[in-house]
Amino acid sequence: MFSRKITLIMAMLVLTIFAVGSVSAADDIVTDIDEPTDDISVDEVVESTDSTHDVTEDNTADEINQAIVDASADSTNHEVNFDYGTYYNASYTVQDNVVLDGHGSTLIGDGTHDIFLVTGKSNFTIKNFIINVNNNSTGHGIYGHHVSNSLITNNTIFNCSDAINIYQEHINVTISDNTIYDFTGDGISLVNFNTYSDSDFANLANSTVTGNIITGGEYGMFFGGNFKGDISNNVITGSTYGMEFKGKRAATNGKLYATFDNNNITGVTHGINMYNPNVVFLNMTNCNISVTSPKLNWAIRTNADFGVTGYIGVYNSYFDGKISTSFKNAVGYNTANNIGF
């Protein structure tokens, strides 16, 4: 009997020990769960939310400009997404390192201000906007000077003086797949008026103008001073001058090095004014240049400032209009399979 009591007491002690142990383990588990929860701060959650810079048509221009400033300063997310809609009184100052995506939104100017100001900016993207500048006398769609390392793509720009005008200096700028119409000045104007030595020009980063569709205006495209890069797959119709290459800031300053492929310039008064004073390289292939009065007007016209220090080749292209003798002489034997040249 005594032995049975001892056994019972021992069993109860063992159960008590396990019960205490279970409570201690449970306390440890609660402590382990609480610790990572304490590590999640409210500030971190808010910071993640603040890293988006989306805007809507209910935002004012000032609020959108602030979103652009915030995106430029953001170390992780530089994109400003425009919620699809119509934005009135649009006028925005682009900042470095931002991506502005319109997602098909329409921007309507106030008739006084330009839409996108890009002066002194680099590493930006402007894409997927429909831009109604609302001023075809002096208004610009995208406007400014000293622009580098940037992309302007897939926009529609109209009701303006100049659609895209980058002056004084551009370096490594890509303008692609834009549709431009109902303008009175320049569809696309790119100027680099610096004076480069041959070695400095050789090291200049390329720019690209490709896939743009331009209708009307005085100049479909204007290239002032220096241009180095690719001009290809553009369609220009109805302009007074399809393209012009001209010295800037003086008529005698500027170098040209360009591949010039698959451009269609038709229904224009004059095709190309080739006034660049120093053509280092120009290779024209698979192009169509046709003017409205071929017996009177120029498919390619030069002036006294036109000069060639390098190579010009013309291949597999069609011309309907007069061509300057000085341009033909510069091409020489670097030509094949052309019509009207």
C-alpha positions as CSV (number, residue, x, y, z in Angstrom):
1,M,0.0,0.0,0.0
2,F,2.8,2.4,0.9
3,S,4.5,1.5,-2.4
4,R,1.4,2.3,-4.4
5,K,1.2,5.8,-2.7
6,I,4.8,6.5,-3.5
7,T,4.2,5.5,-7.1
8,L,1.2,7.8,-7.3
9,I,3.1,10.7,-5.8
10,M,5.9,10.3,-8.2
11,A,3.5,10.2,-11.2
12,M,1.9,13.5,-10.0
13,L,5.4,15.1,-9.7
14,V,6.3,14.1,-13.3
15,L,3.0,15.5,-14.6
16,T,3.6,18.8,-12.7
17,I,7.1,19.1,-14.2
18,F,5.8,18.6,-17.7
19,A,3.0,21.1,-17.1
20,V,5.5,23.7,-15.9
21,G,7.8,22.9,-18.9
22,S,4.9,23.3,-21.3
23,V,4.0,26.7,-19.9
24,S,7.6,27.8,-20.2
25,A,7.9,26.6,-23.8
26,A,4.6,28.4,-24.6
27,D,6.0,31.6,-23.2
28,D,9.1,31.3,-25.3
29,I,7.0,30.7,-28.4
30,V,5.0,33.9,-27.8
31,T,8.2,35.8,-27.2
32,D,9.7,34.5,-30.5
33,I,6.6,35.5,-32.5
34,D,6.4,39.0,-30.9
35,E,10.0,39.8,-31.7
36,P,9.8,39.9,-35.5
37,T,6.5,41.7,-35.3
38,D,8.3,44.5,-33.2
39,D,10.9,44.7,-36.0
40,I,8.3,45.8,-38.6
41,S,8.1,49.6,-38.3
42,V,5.3,51.8,-39.4
43,D,7.8,54.1,-41.1
44,E,8.9,51.3,-43.4
45,V,5.4,50.6,-44.5
46,V,4.8,54.3,-45.2
47,E,8.1,54.6,-47.1
48,S,7.0,51.8,-49.4
49,T,3.7,53.5,-50.1
50,D,5.4,56.9,-50.7
51,S,7.8,55.4,-53.3
52,T,5.0,55.5,-55.9
53,H,4.4,58.8,-57.8
54,D,1.2,58.2,-59.6
55,V,-1.0,61.2,-60.6
56,T,-4.5,61.6,-61.9
57,E,-6.4,64.2,-63.8
58,D,-7.7,65.6,-60.5
59,N,-4.2,66.7,-59.6
60,T,-3.2,70.3,-60.4
61,A,-0.2,71.1,-62.5
62,D,1.7,72.2,-59.4
63,E,0.9,68.8,-57.7
64,I,2.1,66.9,-60.7
65,N,5.3,69.0,-60.9
66,Q,5.9,68.1,-57.2
67,A,5.4,64.4,-58.0
68,I,8.0,64.8,-60.8
69,V,10.4,66.4,-58.3
70,D,9.8,63.6,-55.8
71,A,10.4,61.0,-58.4
72,S,13.7,62.6,-59.4
73,A,14.9,62.5,-55.8
74,D,13.6,59.0,-55.1
75,S,16.5,56.5,-54.8
76,T,14.4,53.5,-55.9
77,N,11.5,54.6,-58.1
78,H,11.8,57.4,-60.7
79,E,8.6,56.7,-62.6
80,V,5.6,59.1,-62.7
81,N,2.5,57.3,-64.0
82,F,-0.3,59.4,-65.4
83,D,-3.6,57.7,-64.8
84,Y,-5.5,57.5,-68.1
85,G,-7.5,60.7,-68.5
86,T,-7.5,64.3,-69.8
87,Y,-5.2,66.8,-68.0
88,Y,-6.1,70.5,-68.5
89,N,-3.7,73.5,-68.2
90,A,-0.8,71.1,-68.6
91,S,2.7,72.5,-68.1
92,Y,5.4,70.5,-66.5
93,T,9.1,70.9,-65.8
94,V,10.9,67.6,-66.4
95,Q,13.6,66.6,-63.9
96,D,16.7,64.4,-64.2
97,N,16.3,60.7,-64.1
98,V,12.5,60.6,-64.3
99,V,10.3,58.4,-66.5
100,L,7.0,60.1,-67.4
101,D,4.5,57.6,-68.7
102,G,1.2,59.0,-70.0
103,H,-0.5,55.6,-70.6
104,G,-2.4,57.3,-73.5
105,S,-3.5,60.3,-71.5
106,T,-4.3,63.6,-73.2
107,L,-2.5,66.8,-72.0
108,I,-4.1,70.1,-73.0
109,G,-2.1,73.3,-72.6
110,D,-3.5,76.6,-71.3
111,G,-2.6,78.4,-74.6
112,T,0.3,80.3,-72.9
113,H,2.8,77.8,-71.5
114,D,4.8,75.0,-73.2
115,I,3.8,71.5,-72.1
116,F,7.2,69.9,-71.1
117,L,10.2,72.0,-70.3
118,V,13.4,70.1,-70.5
119,T,16.2,72.7,-70.2
120,G,19.4,71.3,-68.7
121,K,17.9,67.9,-68.0
122,S,19.3,64.4,-68.6
123,N,18.3,60.8,-68.3
124,F,14.6,61.4,-68.6
125,T,11.9,59.6,-70.6
126,I,8.7,61.1,-72.0
127,K,6.3,58.5,-73.5
128,N,2.8,57.6,-74.3
129,F,1.2,61.1,-74.2
130,I,-1.3,62.8,-76.5
131,I,-0.2,66.4,-76.4
132,N,-2.5,69.3,-77.5
133,V,-0.3,72.4,-77.0
134,N,-3.3,74.6,-77.7
135,N,-1.1,77.4,-79.2
136,N,0.0,77.0,-82.8
137,S,1.7,80.4,-82.9
138,T,4.4,80.2,-80.2
139,G,3.6,77.0,-78.2
140,H,5.9,74.0,-77.9
141,G,5.2,70.4,-77.0
142,I,8.7,69.5,-75.7
143,Y,11.1,72.4,-75.4
144,G,14.5,73.3,-73.9
145,H,18.2,73.4,-74.4
146,H,21.2,71.4,-73.2
147,V,19.5,68.0,-73.1
148,S,21.4,64.6,-72.9
149,N,20.9,60.9,-72.5
150,S,17.1,61.0,-72.9
151,L,14.2,59.4,-74.7
152,I,11.1,60.9,-76.2
153,T,8.9,58.1,-77.7
154,N,5.4,57.2,-78.7
155,N,3.8,60.6,-78.3
156,T,1.2,62.4,-80.4
157,I,1.8,66.1,-80.6
158,F,-0.4,68.7,-82.3
159,N,-1.8,72.3,-82.3
160,C,1.6,73.9,-81.7
161,S,4.3,75.9,-83.3
162,D,7.2,73.4,-82.7
163,A,6.4,69.9,-81.5
164,I,9.8,69.0,-80.2
165,N,12.5,71.6,-80.1
166,I,15.8,71.0,-78.4
167,Y,18.3,73.8,-79.0
168,Q,21.8,74.9,-78.2
169,E,23.0,71.3,-77.4
170,H,21.7,67.8,-77.5
171,I,23.8,64.7,-76.8
172,N,22.6,61.1,-77.0
173,V,18.9,61.9,-77.5
174,T,16.5,59.4,-79.0
175,I,13.3,60.6,-80.6
176,S,11.3,57.7,-81.8
177,D,7.8,56.7,-83.0
178,N,6.1,60.0,-82.4
179,T,3.2,61.3,-84.5
180,I,3.2,65.1,-85.2
181,Y,0.7,67.1,-87.1
182,D,-1.1,70.5,-87.1
183,F,2.0,72.6,-86.4
184,T,3.3,75.7,-88.0
185,G,7.1,75.6,-87.3
186,D,9.3,72.6,-86.7
187,G,8.1,69.0,-86.2
188,I,11.4,67.9,-84.7
189,S,14.3,70.4,-84.2
190,L,17.7,69.2,-82.8
191,V,20.5,71.7,-82.5
192,N,24.0,71.3,-81.2
193,F,25.9,74.5,-81.8
194,N,29.2,73.6,-80.1
195,T,32.4,73.9,-82.1
196,Y,34.1,70.4,-82.0
197,S,37.5,69.4,-83.1
198,D,37.6,66.2,-85.2
199,S,38.6,64.1,-82.3
200,D,35.9,65.5,-80.0
201,F,33.3,65.0,-82.6
202,A,34.4,61.4,-83.1
203,N,33.8,60.8,-79.4
204,L,30.4,62.5,-79.3
205,A,27.6,60.1,-78.3
206,N,25.1,59.2,-81.1
207,S,21.6,60.5,-81.2
208,T,18.7,58.7,-83.0
209,V,15.6,60.0,-84.8
210,T,13.5,57.1,-86.0
211,G,10.0,55.9,-86.8
212,N,8.4,59.4,-86.5
213,I,5.4,60.4,-88.6
214,I,5.2,64.1,-89.4
215,T,2.5,65.9,-91.4
216,G,2.6,69.6,-92.4
217,G,4.5,72.5,-90.9
218,E,7.4,74.5,-92.2
219,Y,10.2,72.1,-91.4
220,G,9.4,68.4,-90.9
221,M,12.8,68.0,-89.3
222,F,15.6,70.6,-88.6
223,F,19.1,69.6,-87.7
224,G,21.3,72.6,-86.7
225,G,25.1,72.5,-86.2
226,N,26.4,69.1,-85.3
227,F,24.5,65.8,-85.6
228,K,26.0,62.4,-85.2
229,G,23.9,59.2,-85.3
230,D,20.9,57.6,-87.1
231,I,18.0,59.1,-89.0
232,S,15.8,56.3,-90.2
233,N,12.3,55.1,-91.0
234,N,10.7,58.5,-90.7
235,V,7.7,59.6,-92.8
236,I,7.3,63.3,-93.6
237,T,4.5,64.7,-95.8
238,G,3.0,68.1,-96.5
239,S,5.9,70.2,-95.1
240,T,7.4,73.2,-96.8
241,Y,10.8,71.7,-96.2
242,G,11.0,68.0,-95.5
243,M,14.4,68.3,-93.7
244,E,17.1,70.9,-93.3
245,F,20.7,70.5,-92.2
246,K,22.3,73.8,-91.4
247,G,25.3,75.3,-89.6
248,K,24.7,76.7,-86.1
249,R,25.5,79.0,-84.3
250,A,27.3,80.3,-87.4
251,A,26.3,79.0,-90.8
252,T,29.9,77.7,-91.2
253,N,29.8,75.7,-88.0
254,G,28.7,72.1,-87.7
255,K,29.6,68.5,-88.6
256,L,27.3,65.8,-89.9
257,Y,27.9,62.0,-89.5
258,A,24.7,60.1,-90.2
259,T,23.2,56.9,-91.4
260,F,20.1,57.9,-93.4
261,D,17.9,54.9,-94.1
262,N,14.3,54.2,-95.2
263,N,13.1,57.8,-94.9
264,N,10.0,58.8,-96.9
265,I,9.7,62.5,-97.7
266,T,6.8,63.0,-100.0
267,G,4.3,65.7,-101.0
268,V,6.6,68.4,-99.7
269,T,7.5,71.7,-101.4
270,H,11.2,71.0,-101.0
271,G,12.8,67.7,-99.9
272,I,16.1,68.2,-98.1
273,N,18.1,71.5,-97.7
274,M,21.6,70.2,-97.3
275,Y,23.3,73.3,-96.0
276,N,25.6,71.6,-93.4
277,P,29.1,73.0,-93.8
278,N,31.0,69.8,-93.0
279,V,29.7,66.4,-94.0
280,V,32.0,63.9,-92.5
281,F,29.8,60.9,-93.4
282,L,26.4,60.5,-94.9
283,N,25.1,57.1,-96.2
284,M,21.6,57.4,-97.8
285,T,19.8,54.1,-98.6
286,N,16.3,53.0,-99.5
287,C,14.9,56.5,-99.3
288,N,12.0,58.2,-101.2
289,I,12.1,61.9,-101.7
290,S,9.4,63.4,-103.8
291,V,8.3,67.1,-104.1
292,T,5.0,68.6,-105.3
293,S,6.5,70.3,-108.4
294,P,9.5,68.2,-109.5
295,K,10.5,70.4,-112.4
296,L,10.6,73.5,-110.2
297,N,11.5,72.4,-106.7
298,W,14.4,70.6,-105.1
299,A,14.6,67.0,-103.9
300,I,18.0,67.9,-102.5
301,R,19.3,71.5,-102.5
302,T,22.7,72.8,-101.4
303,N,24.0,76.3,-100.8
304,A,27.4,78.0,-100.6
305,D,27.8,76.8,-97.0
306,F,27.6,73.1,-98.0
307,G,30.9,71.3,-97.6
308,V,32.2,67.8,-97.6
309,T,35.3,66.5,-95.8
310,G,34.4,62.8,-95.9
311,Y,32.0,60.4,-97.6
312,I,28.5,60.7,-99.1
313,G,26.9,57.6,-100.6
314,V,23.4,57.2,-102.1
315,Y,21.9,53.8,-102.8
316,N,18.6,52.2,-103.7
317,S,16.7,55.5,-103.5
318,Y,14.0,57.3,-105.4
319,F,14.0,61.0,-106.2
320,D,11.4,63.1,-107.9
321,G,12.7,66.7,-108.0
322,K,15.8,68.6,-108.8
323,I,19.1,67.7,-107.2
324,S,22.0,70.1,-106.7
325,T,25.0,69.6,-108.9
326,S,27.3,70.1,-105.9
327,F,25.6,67.3,-104.0
328,K,25.9,65.0,-107.0
329,N,29.6,65.9,-107.4
330,A,30.1,65.1,-103.7
331,V,28.6,61.7,-104.1
332,G,30.6,60.9,-107.2
333,Y,30.8,57.2,-107.8
334,N,29.3,56.2,-104.4
335,T,25.9,55.5,-105.9
336,A,23.9,52.6,-107.3
337,N,20.4,51.4,-108.0
338,N,18.8,54.9,-107.7
339,I,15.9,56.4,-109.7
340,G,16.0,60.1,-110.6
341,F,19.4,60.7,-109.2
